[in-house]
Amino acid sequence: MRGKTLRFLLLLAALALVIAAAGCGGDDEEAAPTDTAPAEEAAVGGTLVFGAAADPLVLDGALVSDGESLRVIDQLFEGLVTLEPGTTEVIPALAESWESSEDGLEWTFNLRQGATFHDGEPFNADAVCFNFERWYNFPDSFQNANASYYWQFGFGGGFANPIEGAAGPEDSIYKSCEAVDDSTAKLILTRPSAAFLPALSLPSLAFHSPKALQEFGADEGRVDEEGVFRPTGTYGTEHPTGTGPFKFESWTRGESLTIVRNEEYWGEKAKLDSVIFRPISDNAARLQALQTGEIQGYDLVEPQDIPTVEGDENLQILDRPAFNVGYVGMTQSTPPLDQVEVRQAVAQGLDRQAVVDNFYGGRGEVAHVFMPPEIFGYTDDVTQYEFDPEQSKQLLQDAGLTLPVEITFCFPTDVSRPYMPDPKRNFEALRASLEESGFKVTPKSAPWTPDYLGLVDASKCPLYLLGWTGDYGDPDNFVGTFFQDPQPAWGTDKNPNQEVMDALDAAEQEPDLEARTQAYEDINRLIADWIPGVPYVHTSPALAFAANVQGYVPSPISLEPFSIVSIEE
């Protein structure tokens, strides 16, 4: 990196060191399998079959927020920067170096020369600006909250021509992009942000071939009657075109998605010939498929299955650093959740400790705030809500309600997530404790993508199970992503908490690390008193692989490069 002379800019380098240590539990070696063979000794070639929990939604990073989609996208596409495997340290990708103006508003990126998209088109500054302008000028349906999630909430982007309820130019962190020459791109911001550089590592801000985007209808889509966004062009399902070490080959929904080595890749080529992602929604079925050799690896191992894998000499367990939060969300725009007493009653009616004790096999801890302990700004010195059914009933009566209070509680099917390996079991336990506490719960379930995520983002679920695995090591990526801007999922589009939003805006721009840390501790206290939802678990997830799979480096953000993986003969 060059030109980082201001205190604000030096902060980013300091944060990278702090974040890298936090994301790895302070020990990089623990993030990688200890028995990984050196790359030069590993066999090259072969096909790895990976058991995914679900199909991707679409292979266009700007249009997804779920891990199953982003895992595949991360192999095909690259952005200006990326993260060192196994850490949250920002390193160069398609930008070899960068510098900033003294006010932090202009960032000049010196681009890697010789990189090409999978369709043979050159990667250059025009392509960088085309992608940023595409996101900034998304058509109406793409401004739906569950369509361009990361552009709106992860990166802080708004739209040039916003629909009602969407952020506009005055709210956007992005102002413009200039192609200085083929190998130099300049991004101009509306305000400085300490989270800007790590946010550029998001797969949702990776670059796509402008030619392919236009040729295959990347910007075609609609919002259905349930408020769920559905892309209708063929780009994201048949023609995803990036610069990454793998390229797309084929996809049959419900069966398999295949990517193959990019022989024209600008950097070190992938060791594997191909990777096949096979959707297997059931945890037990994924374990059985690994045992029989149908697949060679899978994520989100159920805690009770870990001893089985560890006891098989042909298999191995890899541990992912804890970097997530699972929560019960509340759509505050839906009565009676618009009353704080009712939200307090929900909080005291959830037996979180029992869920953590019974369903996480010693790999979880009860969460008290919406960020993991590894992030600076974390504090558990907040208002805490212990399980107390009688107090919950009293709060409901104090709010003028008659017991039992009817409420709909949503949960996803056909999926496992790091923060909820078995959503149905979590739901059933939490439902039972709520019904003990004065509620009558109506269950509502839906497949993970696109239906469940779409329902949540469209305010169709008063209570819902969800969670978040961090994308980079900054509190802005947790509490900022959730609460800095109004969102239908929380009901904050209709009932915004201006105090929290203003505090998050200020914290994002604070250049002093000590002051920024204190700011986020204070924000956590504000959120705990506001109660937009109830965080209930942080987990340390596990992956399982065949013993001859080498080089897989678990990441705190749950996105790992398959290009460095090999299969030992």
N, C-alpha and C positions, 0 to 999 in steps of 0.2 A: 504494500500500500504506500501511496505517496501523498504528500501535501496535508497531512493531518496535524495541523499546528495549533488549532484552537482547543481550548479545554473541552468543548463539546465533542470535538472529533476524537480527541485522545480518549474520551470516555468509551468510545466504541471498542478501541483496542483493549482497554482495561476490562470492559464487560466480557469480551471474548475469552479472556483468561479466567475470569470468575465463573462465567457460564460453563466453560469447558470442564472445569473442575466439578461444578455442581452436577452437570449432566452425566458425568461418569462416576459419581460417588467419590471423586477425588483420586481415582485410580484407573487410568486408561486401560491397563492390562486386564482389569476385571470386566471390561466391556467386550473383550474379544475372547473366543474360545481358546483355552489354554493349550489345547493339543493341536492347534492349527499348524499344518505343515507350511514351511516357507514356500512362496509362490513358485520359485524355480524348481522345487522338488515335486510339485503337484502335477498330476496329469492334466492335460489340456484337451477339451472336447467333451462330448457327451451331452445328454439332455437331463435337466433337473425338472422333476414334476413337483410342484408346490401345491399343497392343499389350502386353498383360500376359504374363508368363511362364507363368502358370497361373491357373486359376479360384480365387476365394476358397474357403475351406472353408465359412464361414458368416458372415453379416453381423451378428454379435453380438460386439462387441469383447471381452467378458469371456471368450469361449470360444476365442479364437485368439491365436496368437503370431507368425504368418507375415506377411511384408510384403505379399503379394498381397491378403490379406484386409484388412489394416489400411489399405492405400492407398484402397480404396473406402470403408471405414468412416469414415475421416477426413473424407470429403466430406459424410457424412450426419449425423454426430453431433458434439456438442460437450461439453466438460467445464467444470469451474470455471475452469481456466486453459488456455492454449495456448502455443505458441512463436512468436516473431517469425519470419516467413518467412525462410529462409536462415540461421537461427542457432539456438542452443539457449537463447536468452533467454526467460524466463518472462514472459508478458504476460496481462492479463485476457481472459476469454472470457465464460462465463455468470456469472461473479462479477466485479462491477465493482471491488471492493476487498476487502481482508481484513485481519484483525488477529489477534494471538495473545496468549494469556495469558503471564505472565512465565516460567512453567516450560516453555512450548512444548507443553503437552498439550491445550490447547483452542484451536481455530482457528474464528473467526467469519467467515463469508463473506457479504458484502452482494450479493445477487443482482440480475441484470439484470431489469428489469421490462418486460413486453410481449412476451417471447419465448414462442413456442408450439411444441408438437410438430407434426409433419407431419399428425397426425390431428386437429388443432384443440384438443387438450388443453393446458391452461396449463402452462408450466414454472414451478415454484415450489419452496419449501423442502421441501414434502411429497414432491415428485418426487425431489429430491436424496436424501433419507433413504430413500425406497423403494428406490432403486437400490443404495445402500450396504448396506442391510439384505438385499436380494436376494443380493448377492455373499457377504455374511457368513453367510447361512443357506442356501447352495446345498445341494441334496439330494445323496445319496451319490455318484451317478455323476458329478455335476459337480465333485466334489472330486478326480477323477482328475487326475494331474499334467499330462496334455496337454489337459485341458479348460479349467481355469481357471488357466492358467499365470501370467498377469500378476498376478492377485489374490494368488496364493500366493507368487510369487518376485519379481515386479517391484515390487509395492507392499508386500509384507511381510504381507499379510493372512492370517488363519487363518479358521477356521470356528466357528460357535457350537456345532455338534454334529458334531465331526469323526469321519470314519471312521478305521479303524486306519491309521496311517502319515501321516495328514494333520495339519497344524498346528491347534491349538485356540485357545481364547480366551487362554490364558496365553502363547501365542507370537505372537499377532496384534498388529500395530501399531494396528489399528483397534479401538476399544472401543464407540463408539455415535455416533449422529447425532441431533441435536435440531432440529426445525423451530421456531425461536423465533417467527417469524411468516412470512407468505407470502414475503417477500423477504429473509429472514435464516435461514441454516442454520449450525449449529455442529457441527463434527466434533471428537470427543473421542478422543485417542490414549492408548495404554498407556505410551508412552515417546516422548521427543523424537527427531526424526530430521532430520538436515541434508538428506536426500534427499526428504523428504515433499512439499514444494511442487512441485519439478519432476516428481515422479512423478505428480502429479495431471494433468499434461498428456498422459498416456498415452491414446490412443484407447480402450484397454480400460477406462478409468475415465470414459468419456463417458456421457451420460445418455440413457435410453430412455423412451419413453412408458409409464408404469405400466399404463395401460389396454390398450395393444397387447401388452405383455409377457404379461399375464394372458389376454387374449382368444385369442392365437395360440400358446399352449403353449411359451413361451420356455424353461421349465424342465423340458422333457421330453427325455430322452436316455438312452442306454445305453452300456455298455462292452462291446465284442464279445470274441470268444474270443482275439483277438490283443492285447487290452488297449488297443485304440484306441477313444476316445470318439467317439460319433456322435449328434449332436442329432437328435431325431425330430419335434419340433414344427415348425410352418410359420413361426414368427416370423422366424427368421434367414435364411430362404430366400425368403420371399414377402412379409413384412410388416415389415421393419426400419423403425423409426419414431423419428427423432431430431429435433433442432432446427436442423440445419445448412443451409447455403446451397443444397444439392442434396437432392432426395428420390428415393427408389427408385421406378423404374417397372417394370422387368421383368428377368428373368434366365433364360436358357436355357443350362444347363451345357454347356461345350464349344463354345459359339457366341458368346454376347455377354451382357453385363450393362449395362443402361442406367439412368442417373440423369438427372433433369431439374431445371431451375432451380426453386427454392422461391420462388414469388412472394410468399409471406407472411413471408419471412425478416426478422428483427428488425434486421439490419445491412445493409451494402452488398450488394446482390443480385449474384449471379453474372453474369458477362458472357456466358458461353456459354448457349445454350438447353439443351444436353444434352451428356453425355459417355458414350461407349460404350466399355466395356472388353472387348477381344476377346482371348481366350487363344490365344497362339501360342507353343508351348513351344520350338520350334527357333530358334536364334539367326539362322541364315541366312534362315529364312522371315520373321522379323520385319524384317530389313533389306530383303528383297525387297518386303515389303508396304509399307514406307515409301517405297521408290523408285517403286512403281507408284501410290501415292496411296491404297491400301486403308486404311492407317492414317496418322495425322499425327504420331505420336510413340511412342517406346518407351524403356524403361529397360534397364540392364544390357547396354550395347553391348559386344560382344566387342572386346578391344583391337586385334586385327588388322583389324577392320572400320572403325575410326575414320578412317584415311586415305581410305577410300572415301567416307564421309559428308562429310568435310571438302572433298573434291575436287568435290562436287556443289553447284552454286550454288543449287539448290532445297532444300537441306537444311542443317542446322546441328547442331553438337555443343555440349552444355552439360555442364560439369564439376561433379560433386558433390564437396564436401569429403570428404577421407578421414576415416572415423569408424567403422571396423569391425575385425573380426578373424575370420579363417578358421582352423579348427582340426581336428585329428583327435582326436575324443573317445574315451575309454576307459571302459567299464563295469567298474569295479573289483570288483564283486561276482561277476564271471564269471572263474573260473580260466582261465589262469594270471595274469590281469591283477591279481589280488589281491596279487601279489608285486612289490615296487618294482623289483627287478632286471629283471623282464620289461617293466615300463613304461619303464625306462631303455633297454632294448634296442630297444623300439619307437621311442623318441625318437631313438636313434642310427641306426636303420635307415630313417629317412625322409629322403630327399634333398629337403629343402624348397627349397634354393636353386635346384635345377634346375627345380622346378615354377614358382617365381616368375619365373625367367628365361625359361622357354619359353612360358608361358601367360598372361602379364599385360601384355605389350607395353610394358614400361617403366612401368606404372602401379601396380606392386606393390612391396612390400619385405618381406623375411623378418621374421616376427613372433617375438618371444622371450617375450612375456607376453600375458595375456588382456585387454589394453586397448590402445587406440591411443596413440601418442605425444602426441596433442593433449590428453589428459586429465591433470589434476594427479594426482600419485601414480604416474605412469608412471616406470619405470626399466628399463634393460636390463642393469643391474648385478646379474644373477642367474646362477644356474648355467645354462650353455648346453650344448646337445647338438648337436655337429657330426656330420655324416653319416660314419659309421665302421662299415662292414659287419663287419669282423673283431672290433671291440670289441663290437658287438651280439651276434654269435655267442658270444663268450666270456661275456657276461652271462647269456645263456640257459643255457649249460652250467653256470655258477656257481649258477644257480637250480635245478639238478638235472634239467634237461629234456633230452630227446633231439632232435637236429636232424633234419629241420626241424620247427619247432613250428607246429602247425596253429592257424589263427585265422580267424574270420569277420570280414570287413570290408564294411560297408554303405555304399551311396551312393545318392543320389536320382536319379530319372529325370524327364523332362518338366518341367525347371525350370532357371532360371538365378538365381543370387544375386549380390549385389555382391562377395562374397568368393570366389565360385567361378562364373564365367560358364559354364563347361562342366564340371559335376561328374564326368562319366564320364572325361574326359581327366585330370583331377586324380587320380581314383582309379587309373586305369591306370598312371600314372607312379609314384605312391606304392606301389602294389602291387609293381611291378617292383623298386623299391629295397628293400622289405621282404623279397622273396624272395631278393634278393642277400645279405640280412643274417641268414639263418637261419630265416625263416618260410615256411610254406606257406599262402598266402592263399586262402580260399574267399569269392568275391564274393557279395553279397546286395544286390539292388536293389529299389526300390519307388517308385511315384509319390509325389511330394512330399507332397500332402495328400489325405486324412488319413493315408494308410498309412505313409509313411516317418517323418514326425514322430511318429506314434503308436508305431511300432516302437522308435524311439530312446528315447522317454519311458517305454516299458514294459520297458526293459532287455533288449531282444531283439537288440541289436547290440553285440558285444564291442568292435569298432572301428567308427567311423563318421565320415563327413564332415559337418561342420556349421559354423556361424559365427554372428556376431551383429553387427548394426548398432545402434549406441546409440540409445536413445529420448530421452535427455537427457544433458547434459554433466556426469556425476558418476561417479566410479569405482564407486560402489555399483551403478550400472546395468550394469556389466560384471562385475567379480569378485564383487560382492555378489549379483547375479542368478544367477551360476553356482554359487557355493559357500557362501553364507551359511546356506542351509537344506539338509537332506538331499534328494537327488533321485535317482530311479531311473536317469536317463540317465547319471549319473556313477557309479552304484553306491553313492553316499554314503548312500542310505537304509539300506544294510546295513553299510557300512564308512565311517562318518562320520569326518571329520577335525576333532575338537573344537577343536584349537588354531587352525585357520584360521577356523572358525565364530565362536569367541569373539573373535578379533582383528577380524573383520568387524563383529560387533555393536558392539564398542567404537569402531571407526573411524566407523561410521555416526552415532554419537551425539556424537562429538568436536566441540566448538564452535569450536576454534581451527584456522584454515586451515593454518597451518604444521605444527602437530602432526598434523593429519589427513593432510596430504600425506606426511609421514614415515611415518605408520602404513600407508598404502597401498603405499609403496615396500617396507616390511618384509613386508607381506602378499604382494606379488609374489615376493619371495625364498622365502617359505614354500611358495608354490604351485609354484614351479619345482623345488624339492627333492622335493615330494610327487608331482608328475607325474600329475595326474588326466587329462591330455590334452596334446596337443602343438600350440600355436599355430604356424601356419606362414606367414600372410600378412596384411598390411594393404593395402588397395587404395584407389585413387581412381577410383570408377566414373564412367561417362559415360552421358548420355542423348542420344538423337537425335530431332530434330523436323524437320518441314517448316519452311522458312525463314519462312513467314508466320505461324507460331505465336508469339505474343508474351506476355510476362508470366510465363512459367514460371520460378520461382525455386528452383533445386536446394537441397535441404536436407541437412545432414549426417546427419540421422536417416532420410532416404529417404522422408519423408512430406511431400508438397507440396500446397498448396491449389489445386485447379483453378478455384476461384471467381474468381481474379484473372487467369486466362488468357483470351486472346482470339485470334481468327483474323483477320488483316489481309486486307482485300479485295484 
